Amino acid sequence: MQRFAFVIVALVLAGVVLAAATSDYRRPRPPDPAVAERPLLQGAGGFATSSSCRACHPHQYETWHGSYHRTMTQVVEPATVLADFDSVVLHDAASTYHLERRGDEFWVRTERAGADSLSTGFEQRILLSTGSHHQQLYWVNSGLGRSLELLPFAFLLEDRRWTPLGAIFLSPPRERPSPPGEWNFNCLRCHATHTRPRLDKREGLSDSHVLEFGISCAECHGRAAEHVRKNHDPRRRYTLRLQGKPDPTIVNPERLPQRRSAQVCGQCHSVSLRYPAELAHWNESGFHYQPGDDFEDMQLVVERERRARVLDEILAQQPHFLDTSFWSDGMVRVSGREYNGLIRTPCFQRGSMSCLSCHTMHEPPSDPRPRVAWAEDQLKLGMETNQACTQCHPPYLDETKLVAHTHHKPESTGSECANCHMPYTTWGLLKAIRSHEVDSPTVQASLATGRPNACNLCHLDKTLGWTARYLEDWYESEAPLLSAEEDSVAASILWLLRGDAGQRALMAWHMGWEPALAISQRAWLAPYLGQLLDDPYHAVRYTATRSLRRLPGYADLEYDYMGPSSAGASQRERVLAGWSGFPTADAVTRWALLLDDDGNLDAVRFDRYRRQRNDSPVLLAE
């Protein structure tokens, strides 16, 4: 009897404990105070979140979830933070920043430099992150409603190090603070979905709303609340599928006309300016533009040759605005603006080329690549090869015709279509990126714009005169009049020593590009990369250091590109002192590479060109 009573009591106690546990489980969690400080997740206007798509489209959801579009902006928590926050201390000219993790939260304590000593400082919780592919940046509340400002440092994922913001962009050496509200009016446009800045200009406050952080389904497929509602009925779903009909309640970019399809990508991947009416609507209610609309009815896609009032007003305030994105002939110079290049391409203007000719937003189930490999550029399988071009130009599937066109062996990098017609002349994310304006190399364009041509980006040891003669012989491209230096000194050296910061960065990257190293040899490159170690632009120093470490004998180079320029000058001399020269029997090559008869650097000629460096300010607006 006692045992029975004990069991009854035990069961009652267990029930109480279970009830308490269940009650705790069901009890709403207290709201996170950080939610009041960051833009609010708020649906409106017939939109549906990505979670609504998952049940019916599991594969599409999974591939999107594995893409870098999804992680463009994230709420900061242990699963999303990729940087080191373990008692990190960072410094800039004005402040010291103490980073730390507190449980599942991440914080920064800032101490401002005073007249005599550091002030007591203040603390801010890290709220959002931007990026997860190459680098990650972090946002804190600015004190103006839900507006955000950047922590003035970025974490470089490949290098596993913090670096000041000004050092990751190709911009004049200076502090690069984030103005309060920059995320709310500028960054959120392409780093979140269905954005509404909700800025109060009179009060200087913001109450920004977004559907989702990062780029989610609605950005490409439009409003989907009605689509979700109607497709709760399985009879409707299967009837449409059996009939092979598109669903009119949703937009599929693959079914749109060529230009409208490309504009779905172009809404973010372009240099464009909002017309005033669209700007006012966006602030409160979001963009009028939805996938399938004509994007250019609502925003001006900027071209150097095209004038419009909204552009003229920008140029009146920022005379060099066009230079931040374009070469002087209108070709895009900065990353993330591929739509502007695409629409200038004959394959687009006179053919059927679109973004989806080469890219896919969802990796097919049959794709054998690991998800992370596909996510790198979201290219369709095979589009990193000549298949990207032969799908529209099938005659070049014939190796004989390919070689007759390229004048290179079929298996060589010179017979890879993209190397000639989409060379790496765009800059962003501390690297060179392929141009998305399909074009043909000419020496005339290099002379007119300063943009390196494809031939000299592979043949780093050759002159513009050498290139001009081959192009004239092979393609009847009239050879232009060249100066003595352009006809006798390697073009890469002239761009590196005399060019502006953008040209120097491109040459530093190509001097570490394996196809160019294989073609041009690598033993002569060290002095030129070493020359850039004290460059005024940190991005140039960084790129030169990375390429230099790929050369024999320099893999263990100890150099911090964020150090003072004097350290770079000292390291430059050590690089030169450790270089053994480049003996060659070819007198023309020795002259082209600024070498003397023994294969050592001709210091007089080298210094003469170095003193001609173009120090005009360069700012590329990534």
Legacy VTK file of the C-alpha trace (Angstrom):
# vtk DataFile Version 3.0
C-alpha trace
ASCII
DATASET POLYDATA
POINTS 622 float
0.000 0.000 0.000
2.823 2.370 0.902
4.589 1.472 -2.324
1.382 2.239 -4.258
1.028 5.579 -2.493
4.658 6.376 -3.283
4.062 5.648 -6.966
0.984 7.887 -6.954
2.966 10.712 -5.353
5.828 10.221 -7.808
3.474 10.364 -10.761
1.831 13.480 -9.396
5.225 15.132 -8.927
6.305 14.069 -12.410
3.089 15.536 -13.776
3.773 18.790 -11.988
7.314 18.902 -13.347
6.101 18.037 -16.866
3.376 20.648 -16.656
5.879 23.219 -15.512
8.276 22.263 -18.311
5.470 22.357 -20.850
4.323 25.672 -19.476
7.876 27.061 -19.791
8.127 25.710 -23.321
4.873 27.261 -24.385
5.438 30.537 -22.626
6.480 33.206 -25.168
10.122 34.108 -24.954
10.801 37.646 -23.813
11.473 39.940 -26.768
15.100 40.527 -27.645
15.882 44.192 -26.828
18.034 44.334 -29.966
14.924 44.083 -32.142
14.015 47.636 -31.157
17.413 48.855 -32.422
17.577 47.229 -35.851
15.312 47.371 -38.929
12.088 45.502 -38.308
11.104 42.311 -40.122
7.666 43.244 -41.355
5.670 41.852 -44.260
3.261 43.979 -46.284
1.816 44.475 -49.743
1.068 40.870 -50.659
4.585 39.501 -50.070
5.414 36.085 -48.639
8.592 35.054 -46.845
10.929 32.287 -48.008
9.595 29.938 -45.323
6.278 29.949 -47.203
8.013 28.486 -50.260
9.794 25.601 -48.569
6.975 23.049 -48.368
6.200 23.028 -52.108
9.665 23.898 -53.419
12.136 22.082 -51.122
14.993 21.823 -53.638
14.746 25.462 -54.685
14.640 26.443 -51.041
17.720 24.365 -50.211
19.784 25.729 -53.098
18.801 29.286 -52.250
19.634 28.585 -48.606
23.094 27.456 -49.687
23.750 30.615 -51.699
25.502 33.824 -50.707
22.400 35.776 -51.647
20.687 34.463 -48.529
23.532 35.494 -46.242
23.970 38.959 -47.710
22.575 40.374 -44.447
21.999 38.331 -41.292
20.974 38.870 -37.702
24.107 38.515 -35.605
24.135 35.331 -33.535
26.693 32.556 -32.989
25.651 30.658 -36.141
26.095 33.679 -38.431
29.223 35.373 -37.074
32.358 34.313 -38.970
34.822 36.729 -37.366
36.977 36.400 -34.295
35.386 38.240 -31.346
37.521 36.633 -28.639
38.785 39.649 -26.684
39.869 41.415 -29.878
41.183 44.984 -29.609
41.206 47.155 -32.756
42.556 50.665 -33.240
42.124 53.509 -35.672
43.310 57.102 -35.524
40.439 58.210 -33.290
39.349 55.242 -31.199
40.013 51.871 -29.667
37.428 49.104 -30.109
37.131 46.183 -27.696
35.213 43.255 -29.217
33.805 40.425 -27.160
31.209 37.701 -27.130
28.781 37.521 -24.217
26.886 34.263 -24.401
24.989 34.442 -27.694
25.529 38.187 -28.068
28.396 40.171 -29.605
29.439 43.568 -28.315
31.854 46.394 -29.023
33.115 48.856 -26.442
34.450 52.016 -28.057
36.885 54.378 -26.380
37.259 57.718 -28.097
40.648 59.393 -27.976
40.509 62.606 -25.959
42.931 65.480 -25.679
45.080 63.730 -23.090
43.687 60.234 -22.664
40.953 57.866 -23.731
37.456 58.660 -22.557
35.486 56.146 -20.526
33.860 54.824 -23.712
30.471 53.324 -24.519
29.117 49.906 -25.459
27.011 48.818 -28.425
25.575 45.457 -29.346
26.438 44.139 -32.815
23.092 43.760 -34.579
23.515 42.717 -38.215
26.257 41.423 -40.492
26.828 41.941 -44.203
28.626 39.337 -46.307
29.748 35.756 -45.790
31.734 34.951 -48.934
34.897 37.052 -48.920
34.465 39.354 -45.947
32.014 40.176 -43.219
31.053 43.645 -41.954
29.096 44.446 -38.808
26.441 47.000 -37.946
25.502 48.749 -34.709
22.683 51.138 -33.891
23.490 54.776 -34.648
21.216 56.166 -31.951
18.722 57.464 -34.536
15.766 55.119 -34.320
16.391 51.917 -36.240
19.236 53.379 -38.294
22.563 51.549 -38.407
26.196 52.445 -38.841
29.186 50.252 -39.581
31.818 49.082 -37.206
34.769 50.685 -39.042
36.508 47.345 -39.582
35.867 44.321 -41.795
36.856 40.725 -41.223
38.615 39.150 -44.232
37.610 35.498 -44.308
40.522 34.140 -46.349
43.098 35.875 -44.179
41.237 35.484 -40.874
42.025 39.041 -39.873
40.335 42.329 -39.072
41.215 45.280 -41.277
39.981 48.895 -41.443
37.150 49.510 -43.880
39.205 51.971 -45.890
41.725 49.229 -46.673
39.308 46.822 -48.352
38.121 49.270 -51.002
40.068 50.847 -53.820
39.765 54.359 -52.472
42.166 57.144 -51.509
43.909 56.480 -48.186
41.661 57.935 -45.494
39.366 56.939 -42.721
36.117 55.559 -44.128
33.472 55.883 -41.426
29.915 54.865 -42.154
27.543 57.825 -41.928
24.573 57.133 -39.620
21.748 55.548 -41.564
23.890 54.366 -44.489
22.457 50.856 -44.241
18.915 52.195 -44.012
19.043 54.272 -47.180
21.821 52.771 -49.290
22.844 49.241 -48.360
19.411 47.795 -47.598
18.322 48.424 -51.188
20.297 45.372 -52.379
21.159 43.593 -49.148
17.610 42.841 -47.965
14.214 42.010 -49.451
11.206 44.343 -49.937
12.876 47.242 -48.170
11.212 50.384 -46.842
13.707 52.888 -45.375
11.004 54.973 -43.635
13.355 57.876 -43.009
12.130 61.004 -41.271
14.377 63.717 -42.697
13.114 66.341 -40.265
13.922 64.289 -37.181
16.861 62.413 -38.686
15.337 59.128 -37.489
14.452 55.904 -39.271
11.906 53.179 -38.653
13.066 50.881 -41.461
11.119 47.744 -42.362
12.198 44.784 -44.498
10.484 41.552 -45.446
13.654 39.525 -44.874
17.326 40.187 -44.308
19.399 39.015 -47.264
18.113 38.361 -50.791
15.193 35.942 -50.649
12.591 34.447 -52.980
10.429 37.578 -53.284
13.287 39.590 -54.782
13.252 37.435 -57.939
9.696 36.070 -57.953
7.736 39.056 -56.679
4.663 39.141 -54.470
3.662 35.588 -53.560
0.985 35.779 -50.855
-1.754 35.087 -53.424
0.363 32.301 -54.944
0.713 30.636 -51.545
-2.985 31.000 -50.772
-4.220 29.564 -54.057
-1.776 26.675 -54.062
-2.993 25.354 -50.757
-5.406 23.535 -53.057
-3.478 20.508 -54.421
-5.948 20.110 -57.280
-4.862 23.475 -58.658
-1.174 22.635 -58.376
-1.424 19.326 -60.177
-3.803 20.623 -62.844
-1.309 23.355 -63.784
1.534 20.878 -63.766
-0.247 18.328 -65.953
-1.289 21.049 -68.382
2.267 22.438 -68.492
0.968 25.925 -67.896
2.799 28.654 -65.986
1.216 29.807 -62.750
-0.066 33.378 -63.267
0.154 34.092 -59.523
3.982 34.072 -59.496
6.842 35.352 -61.673
9.464 32.973 -63.012
12.407 34.947 -64.479
13.184 32.069 -66.842
9.849 32.646 -68.588
10.237 36.411 -68.948
11.381 38.127 -72.149
15.135 38.559 -72.372
15.410 42.159 -71.157
12.798 41.792 -68.410
14.541 38.634 -67.199
17.921 40.394 -67.030
16.342 43.312 -65.195
15.426 41.021 -62.299
19.178 40.776 -61.687
19.775 44.343 -62.824
17.641 45.832 -60.052
20.685 45.256 -57.823
23.520 44.478 -60.241
23.562 47.863 -61.955
24.604 51.471 -61.643
21.172 53.055 -61.548
19.487 56.124 -60.126
15.991 56.260 -58.714
13.652 58.829 -60.219
12.236 61.236 -57.591
8.716 59.748 -57.606
10.099 56.254 -57.140
12.387 57.466 -54.370
9.497 58.920 -52.385
7.384 55.790 -52.810
10.273 53.513 -51.840
10.889 55.385 -48.619
7.445 54.559 -47.239
6.128 51.584 -49.190
9.009 49.957 -51.065
9.815 49.887 -54.762
7.091 50.001 -57.352
9.290 47.684 -59.407
8.426 44.017 -59.257
9.965 41.197 -61.325
8.373 41.257 -64.752
7.996 45.051 -64.815
10.219 47.281 -66.925
12.852 48.322 -64.401
13.958 51.225 -66.576
10.557 52.889 -66.277
11.369 53.561 -62.643
15.132 54.006 -62.541
17.768 55.390 -64.855
20.363 52.792 -65.801
23.468 54.958 -65.968
25.602 55.099 -69.102
28.397 57.591 -69.753
26.930 58.570 -73.102
23.391 59.071 -71.806
22.224 62.241 -70.076
19.149 62.684 -67.919
18.106 65.216 -65.333
18.544 62.843 -62.405
22.127 62.125 -63.520
22.937 65.785 -64.181
21.848 66.637 -60.650
24.237 64.008 -59.264
27.097 65.257 -61.462
26.524 68.824 -60.263
27.257 67.624 -56.727
29.738 64.859 -57.591
31.593 65.703 -60.824
33.554 62.423 -60.743
30.521 60.207 -60.100
30.859 58.359 -63.423
34.544 57.672 -62.792
33.651 55.656 -59.683
32.051 52.952 -61.819
33.185 53.262 -65.444
36.240 53.456 -67.634
36.260 56.550 -69.819
34.620 54.721 -72.748
31.698 53.567 -70.595
32.824 50.001 -69.848
32.099 49.015 -66.244
35.139 49.196 -63.976
33.691 48.095 -60.613
32.154 44.844 -59.378
28.449 44.167 -58.915
27.299 46.241 -61.919
27.057 43.486 -64.496
23.737 44.611 -65.985
25.331 47.802 -67.307
27.903 45.696 -69.133
25.405 43.157 -70.412
23.149 45.687 -72.133
26.127 47.123 -74.059
27.036 43.677 -75.386
26.203 42.789 -79.015
25.199 39.293 -77.840
22.449 40.974 -75.815
21.572 43.740 -78.251
21.393 41.532 -81.349
20.999 38.107 -79.774
19.269 36.315 -76.936
21.963 36.545 -74.257
20.753 37.232 -70.713
22.016 36.620 -67.190
20.374 33.194 -67.233
22.366 32.186 -70.305
25.233 31.362 -67.964
23.934 31.641 -64.401
21.291 29.759 -62.460
19.789 30.801 -59.156
19.074 27.178 -58.199
21.621 24.389 -58.619
19.974 21.534 -60.577
19.662 18.181 -58.763
21.852 16.605 -61.472
24.758 19.001 -60.860
27.632 16.896 -59.434
29.432 19.869 -57.876
29.364 20.449 -54.132
26.880 23.159 -53.248
29.652 25.502 -52.138
31.385 25.186 -55.537
28.206 26.110 -57.386
27.545 28.989 -54.996
30.903 30.589 -55.833
29.478 32.251 -58.970
26.166 30.410 -59.431
27.263 29.351 -62.908
25.462 26.617 -64.772
27.501 23.466 -65.167
30.093 23.955 -67.910
29.700 27.723 -68.131
33.246 28.269 -66.896
34.371 26.734 -70.214
33.864 27.630 -73.876
30.428 26.032 -73.623
29.213 29.422 -72.390
29.900 30.798 -75.877
29.445 27.762 -78.119
25.837 27.396 -76.971
25.201 30.384 -79.265
28.286 30.077 -81.506
28.352 26.343 -82.363
30.905 26.592 -85.225
33.643 26.960 -82.601
32.913 23.491 -81.274
35.096 22.469 -84.224
38.692 22.725 -82.986
39.940 23.628 -86.449
37.636 26.637 -86.634
38.421 27.561 -83.030
42.159 27.610 -83.698
41.691 29.512 -86.949
39.875 32.194 -84.926
42.056 32.311 -81.796
45.472 31.541 -83.352
46.240 29.605 -80.168
46.379 25.892 -79.461
42.911 24.500 -78.689
43.781 23.482 -75.132
45.554 26.746 -74.274
44.226 29.642 -72.223
44.410 31.728 -75.390
41.623 29.599 -76.866
39.341 30.136 -73.870
36.762 32.587 -75.192
36.274 34.490 -71.935
39.978 35.277 -71.544
39.880 37.345 -74.740
36.308 38.620 -74.741
35.587 38.960 -70.992
38.997 39.692 -69.438
39.524 40.597 -65.797
39.262 44.380 -66.069
36.665 44.945 -63.327
37.682 45.447 -59.695
35.986 44.580 -56.415
36.322 42.466 -53.271
40.106 42.905 -53.410
40.391 41.067 -56.720
39.973 41.410 -60.465
36.665 40.190 -61.918
35.647 39.359 -65.462
34.082 42.125 -67.496
30.474 41.365 -68.362
30.587 43.465 -71.501
31.612 40.998 -74.186
34.178 42.796 -76.326
37.289 42.187 -78.412
40.797 43.308 -77.426
42.220 46.394 -79.105
45.305 48.440 -78.423
43.341 51.546 -79.384
41.020 51.068 -76.405
43.987 50.646 -74.053
45.522 53.887 -75.295
42.230 55.805 -75.060
41.075 54.564 -71.662
44.046 53.079 -69.840
42.175 49.781 -69.558
44.526 46.806 -70.011
43.665 44.664 -73.023
43.240 40.909 -72.864
46.420 40.110 -74.815
48.738 41.998 -72.471
46.961 40.627 -69.399
48.180 37.148 -70.364
51.430 38.146 -72.058
52.737 40.287 -69.222
56.201 40.430 -70.770
55.049 41.853 -74.114
54.630 45.418 -75.356
51.613 47.200 -76.801
53.518 47.270 -80.086
53.812 43.470 -80.044
50.066 43.155 -79.438
49.178 45.699 -82.106
51.188 43.874 -84.740
49.548 40.518 -84.006
46.038 41.979 -83.943
46.687 43.699 -87.257
48.051 40.504 -88.806
45.313 38.210 -87.453
42.220 40.403 -87.464
43.137 43.369 -89.690
42.861 45.699 -86.686
44.790 48.784 -87.733
47.877 49.282 -85.574
47.804 52.692 -83.852
50.693 55.115 -83.564
52.673 54.308 -80.397
55.306 56.136 -78.393
58.799 54.683 -78.086
58.009 53.354 -74.578
54.709 51.779 -75.659
56.479 49.995 -78.485
59.459 48.764 -76.471
58.513 48.398 -72.765
56.146 45.683 -71.534
52.650 47.107 -71.214
52.175 45.509 -67.790
55.211 47.395 -66.472
54.001 50.709 -67.816
50.560 50.210 -66.246
52.109 49.122 -62.955
54.719 51.895 -62.698
52.932 54.785 -64.423
49.267 53.840 -64.035
46.654 55.010 -61.569
45.706 52.968 -58.504
43.101 50.970 -60.433
45.601 49.973 -63.112
48.205 49.115 -60.472
45.715 46.898 -58.616
44.782 45.040 -61.809
48.405 44.437 -62.704
49.240 43.271 -59.184
46.376 40.751 -59.414
47.383 39.505 -62.865
50.974 39.025 -61.723
49.551 36.355 -59.426
47.123 34.895 -61.989
48.289 31.393 -62.866
47.549 31.490 -66.638
49.620 34.669 -66.987
52.434 33.264 -64.860
52.574 30.133 -67.016
52.721 32.155 -70.243
54.963 35.031 -69.210
57.229 33.225 -66.730
57.422 34.398 -63.145
61.105 34.837 -62.351
61.171 38.532 -63.353
58.049 39.670 -61.463
59.323 40.055 -57.889
60.841 43.578 -58.206
57.627 44.915 -59.733
55.349 43.447 -57.084
57.832 44.561 -54.430
57.574 48.088 -55.823
53.906 48.153 -54.786
54.515 47.267 -51.136
54.620 50.938 -50.161
51.834 52.013 -52.523
49.571 54.725 -51.053
46.518 52.468 -51.572
46.189 49.618 -49.082
44.193 47.528 -51.577
47.137 47.699 -54.010
49.579 46.684 -51.271
47.340 43.793 -50.257
47.026 42.475 -53.807
50.754 42.807 -54.509
51.595 40.937 -51.314
49.226 38.096 -52.176
50.711 37.743 -55.669
54.289 38.039 -54.431
53.745 35.125 -52.052
52.841 32.971 -55.057
56.335 33.405 -56.511
59.184 30.984 -55.730
61.135 32.125 -52.684
58.477 34.508 -51.354
55.832 32.165 -49.939
56.875 33.059 -46.384
57.167 36.789 -46.974
56.550 38.583 -43.682
54.855 41.854 -44.445
51.772 43.584 -43.099
50.105 45.662 -45.797
48.431 47.719 -43.064
51.780 48.838 -41.674
53.353 52.257 -42.288
54.581 53.038 -45.795
58.129 53.150 -44.462
57.839 49.452 -43.624
56.695 48.805 -47.164
59.656 50.724 -48.577
62.020 48.706 -46.414
60.405 45.433 -47.484
60.530 46.536 -51.113
64.304 46.863 -50.838
64.557 43.434 -49.186
62.533 41.888 -52.011
64.867 43.410 -54.572
67.951 42.363 -52.612
66.704 38.779 -52.442
65.949 38.605 -56.162
68.536 36.747 -58.257
67.801 38.443 -61.580
66.385 37.107 -64.813
69.139 36.116 -67.256
67.871 35.847 -70.796
69.616 35.778 -74.143
66.830 37.797 -75.716
67.914 41.430 -75.782
64.428 42.613 -76.797
62.886 40.933 -73.744
65.589 42.344 -71.451
64.819 45.840 -72.700
61.054 45.297 -72.417
61.435 44.183 -68.796
63.808 47.039 -67.858
66.735 44.664 -67.354
70.381 45.247 -68.127
72.656 42.917 -70.089
73.156 40.701 -67.030
69.431 40.317 -66.355
69.415 42.668 -63.376
67.077 45.608 -62.951
68.090 48.739 -64.838
67.636 51.103 -61.882
67.812 54.289 -63.966
64.997 53.320 -66.325
62.986 51.706 -63.524
63.128 54.841 -61.371
62.297 57.110 -64.302
58.999 55.327 -64.937
58.253 54.992 -61.230
58.473 58.761 -60.791
55.796 59.121 -63.489
53.162 57.321 -61.391
49.659 58.686 -61.834
48.578 59.788 -58.351
45.172 61.103 -59.404
42.615 59.961 -56.796
40.796 56.742 -57.648
37.599 55.714 -55.884
35.708 52.674 -57.133
32.242 52.558 -55.600
31.670 48.897 -54.765
LINES 1 623
622 0 1 2 3 4 5 6 7 8 9 10 11 12 13 14 15 16 17 18 19 20 21 22 23 24 25 26 27 28 29 30 31 32 33 34 35 36 37 38 39 40 41 42 43 44 45 46 47 48 49 50 51 52 53 54 55 56 57 58 59 60 61 62 63 64 65 66 67 68 69 70 71 72 73 74 75 76 77 78 79 80 81 82 83 84 85 86 87 88 89 90 91 92 93 94 95 96 97 98 99 100 101 102 103 104 105 106 107 108 109 110 111 112 113 114 115 116 117 118 119 120 121 122 123 124 125 126 127 128 129 130 131 132 133 134 135 136 137 138 139 140 141 142 143 144 145 146 147 148 149 150 151 152 153 154 155 156 157 158 159 160 161 162 163 164 165 166 167 168 169 170 171 172 173 174 175 176 177 178 179 180 181 182 183 184 185 186 187 188 189 190 191 192 193 194 195 196 197 198 199 200 201 202 203 204 205 206 207 208 209 210 211 212 213 214 215 216 217 218 219 220 221 222 223 224 225 226 227 228 229 230 231 232 233 234 235 236 237 238 239 240 241 242 243 244 245 246 247 248 249 250 251 252 253 254 255 256 257 258 259 260 261 262 263 264 265 266 267 268 269 270 271 272 273 274 275 276 277 278 279 280 281 282 283 284 285 286 287 288 289 290 291 292 293 294 295 296 297 298 299 300 301 302 303 304 305 306 307 308 309 310 311 312 313 314 315 316 317 318 319 320 321 322 323 324 325 326 327 328 329 330 331 332 333 334 335 336 337 338 339 340 341 342 343 344 345 346 347 348 349 350 351 352 353 354 355 356 357 358 359 360 361 362 363 364 365 366 367 368 369 370 371 372 373 374 375 376 377 378 379 380 381 382 383 384 385 386 387 388 389 390 391 392 393 394 395 396 397 398 399 400 401 402 403 404 405 406 407 408 409 410 411 412 413 414 415 416 417 418 419 420 421 422 423 424 425 426 427 428 429 430 431 432 433 434 435 436 437 438 439 440 441 442 443 444 445 446 447 448 449 450 451 452 453 454 455 456 457 458 459 460 461 462 463 464 465 466 467 468 469 470 471 472 473 474 475 476 477 478 479 480 481 482 483 484 485 486 487 488 489 490 491 492 493 494 495 496 497 498 499 500 501 502 503 504 505 506 507 508 509 510 511 512 513 514 515 516 517 518 519 520 521 522 523 524 525 526 527 528 529 530 531 532 533 534 535 536 537 538 539 540 541 542 543 544 545 546 547 548 549 550 551 552 553 554 555 556 557 558 559 560 561 562 563 564 565 566 567 568 569 570 571 572 573 574 575 576 577 578 579 580 581 582 583 584 585 586 587 588 589 590 591 592 593 594 595 596 597 598 599 600 601 602 603 604 605 606 607 608 609 610 611 612 613 614 615 616 617 618 619 620 621
